[in-house]
C-alpha cells in the first residue's frame, strides 16, 4: 500500500492525503492544482474578513475559471466581489480572457496555474489576484495553508482589494463536481487581513 492510500486513514493535516479511498483525483495537494486532462477547471474561495485596524466586517468571493475548449482555445475569466457587511454596500469585478482579443500576436494568458498544488495568478485590469499554497522555511508545502490577495474595480470607482492568510479548521470535504472538490470547500480561519472599502450601493 502506497503512502497516499495509507494516509486515507491517517492525519488529514499531512500531505499526501487521499480524501476518498480509491480515488486518486482527490489526493491532496494535487487535487487543488490544474487538471491537465480536463477542458475546464474552476477554483473558488468565499469567506468573511475583519479589518485588522478598523475591525470592520467584510465578506468576499473569488472565482478563477480556466477553460480550454478543444484543448487549445483559451476562454478564462476571474471574478472578485467584496461586500462591506457593516455599511451594506458591495462591489463586484469580472475580467475576461477570451477570443478574439487573446489570439492577437504577442497575447499572453492572464491566468496561470500549477499542476500538483494550488498556485493561481490572474493578471487583470485592476491588479494581480493570487491564491497560493504556503511553504515552510525548507520549501515544503504547508498543508491547507494559503496566501490570498485580490483586486477589483466597480463602475469606475477607485480600486479596492483584500488579502489574507488562511488555514483550514477541519478535514477537507467533497463538494459537487470533481474540478471544484476541495478547492470549493475551504472553511478558513483568517490569520491576517487587509481590506479597502468597495463602492457604495
C-alpha positions in Angstrom: 0.0 0.0 0.0 1.4 3.4 -1.0 1.7 6.3 1.4 -1.2 8.1 -0.2 -3.5 5.2 0.2 -2.3 4.8 3.8 -2.9 8.4 4.5 -6.6 7.9 3.9 -7.0 6.8 7.5 -4.1 9.0 8.8 -4.0 12.6 10.0 -5.5 14.8 7.3 -3.2 17.6 8.3 -0.3 15.8 6.5 0.4 15.6 2.7 -0.1 13.4 0.8 -3.7 12.8 1.9 -6.4 10.9 0.0 -9.8 12.2 0.7 -11.8 9.3 -0.9 -10.3 5.8 -0.8 -9.6 4.5 -4.3 -10.0 7.9 -6.0 -6.6 9.4 -6.9 -8.3 12.6 -8.3 -8.9 13.6 -4.7 -5.3 13.3 -3.5 -4.1 16.4 -1.7 -2.3 18.6 -2.6 -2.6 17.6 -6.3 -6.5 17.9 -6.2 -6.1 21.7 -5.8 -3.9 22.1 -8.9 -4.6 22.2 -12.6 -6.1 19.0 -14.1 -4.4 18.8 -17.5 -6.8 16.2 -18.7 -9.8 18.4 -18.2 -11.0 21.2 -20.5 -12.3 23.2 -17.6 -11.1 23.8 -14.0 -12.8 26.1 -11.5 -11.5 27.3 -8.2 -13.4 29.5 -5.8 -12.9 30.9 -2.3 -15.5 32.6 -0.2 -15.3 33.9 3.4 -15.6 36.6 6.0 -12.8 39.0 6.9 -12.4 41.5 9.7 -10.2 44.5 9.2 -7.0 44.3 11.3 -7.1 48.0 12.1 -10.7 49.1 11.7 -12.5 46.0 13.0 -14.9 46.3 10.1 -16.5 43.2 8.7 -16.4 42.1 5.1 -17.5 39.2 3.0 -15.9 38.1 -0.3 -15.9 35.6 -3.1 -13.3 34.9 -5.7 -13.7 32.7 -8.7 -11.0 31.6 -11.1 -12.2 29.7 -14.2 -9.8 28.0 -16.6 -11.3 26.8 -19.9 -9.5 25.1 -22.8 -12.2 24.1 -25.3 -10.7 21.6 -27.7 -7.6 21.7 -25.6 -6.2 24.8 -27.3 -8.6 27.8 -27.2 -8.2 29.9 -24.1 -11.5 31.2 -22.6 -10.8 32.1 -19.0 -12.3 34.6 -16.5 -11.9 35.8 -13.0 -14.5 37.3 -10.6 -14.0 39.1 -7.3 -16.8 40.5 -5.2 -16.3 42.3 -1.9 -19.2 43.1 0.5 -18.9 45.7 3.3 -21.1 44.0 5.8 -21.3 46.9 8.2 -22.1 49.5 5.5 -24.4 47.3 3.5 -22.5 48.1 0.3 -20.6 45.9 -2.2 -18.5 45.9 -5.3 -18.1 43.3 -8.0 -15.5 42.9 -10.7 -15.0 40.4 -13.5 -12.2 40.2 -16.0 -12.2 38.0 -19.2 -9.5 36.4 -21.3 -11.4 35.4 -24.4 -11.0 35.2 -28.2 -10.5 37.1 -30.4 -8.5 39.5 -28.3 -6.4 36.9 -26.7 -5.5 35.4 -30.0 -3.7 38.5 -31.2 0.1 38.2 -31.8 2.0 38.5 -28.5 -1.0 37.9 -26.3 -0.3 36.0 -23.1 -2.8 34.1 -20.9 -4.0 36.2 -18.0 -4.5 33.1 -15.8 -1.6 30.9 -14.8 -1.9 27.8 -12.6 0.2 24.9 -11.4 -0.2 21.1 -11.5 0.3 19.2 -8.2 -0.6 22.0 -5.8 -2.6 25.3 -5.6 -0.8 28.3 -7.3 -3.2 30.6 -9.1 -2.4 34.0 -10.6 -4.7 36.2 -12.7 -3.4 39.4 -14.3 -6.5 41.6 -14.5 -7.0 45.3 -15.4 -7.5 46.0 -11.7 -4.4 44.2 -10.5 -3.0 40.7 -10.0 -5.1 38.4 -7.9 -3.3 35.4 -6.4 -4.2 32.4 -4.4 -1.2 30.2 -3.5 -0.3 27.4 -1.2 2.2 28.4 1.5 5.6 26.8 2.0 7.8 26.5 5.1 11.4 27.5 5.5 12.6 24.4 3.8 10.4 25.0 0.8 7.8 22.3 1.6 4.1 22.9 1.2 2.3 23.7 4.5 -0.9 21.6 4.4 -4.1 23.6 3.8 -2.5 27.0 4.4 -2.8 29.7 1.7 -2.0 33.3 0.9 -4.7 35.2 -1.0 -4.8 38.7 -2.5 -7.4 40.1 -4.7 -8.1 43.4 -6.6 -11.2 44.8 -8.1 -12.8 47.9 -9.5 -16.5 48.6 -9.9 -18.3 51.1 -12.2 -15.4 53.5 -12.5 -14.8 53.6 -8.7 -11.2 53.6 -7.3 -9.6 50.2 -7.0 -10.4 48.1 -3.9 -8.7 45.0 -2.6 -8.4 42.4 0.2 -5.9 39.8 1.3 -5.5 37.2 3.9 -3.5 34.2 5.0 -5.9 31.3 5.8 -5.7 27.8 7.3 -8.3 25.1 7.4 -10.0 24.4 10.7 -11.4 21.0 9.7 -10.9 18.0 7.4 -11.4 18.6 3.6 -14.9 17.6 2.4 -16.2 16.7 -1.1 -18.5 19.1 -2.9 -20.3 19.0 -6.3 -18.0 18.4 -9.3 -14.6 16.9 -9.4 -12.9 20.0 -10.6 -14.1 22.0 -7.6 -13.8 19.4 -5.0 -11.7 20.5 -2.1 -11.0 23.9 -3.7 -14.5 25.0 -3.0 -15.0 23.7 0.5 -12.5 25.7 2.4 -13.6 26.7 5.9 -10.9 29.2 6.7 -9.6 30.9 9.8 -8.3 34.3 8.8 -4.9 35.0 10.3 -4.1 38.3 8.5 -6.4 40.6 6.6 -6.3 43.8 4.7 -9.3 45.4 3.0 -10.3 48.6 1.3 -13.9 49.7 1.1 -15.9 48.8 -2.1 -18.1 51.2 -3.9 -21.3 52.2 -2.1 -24.6 50.9 -3.4 
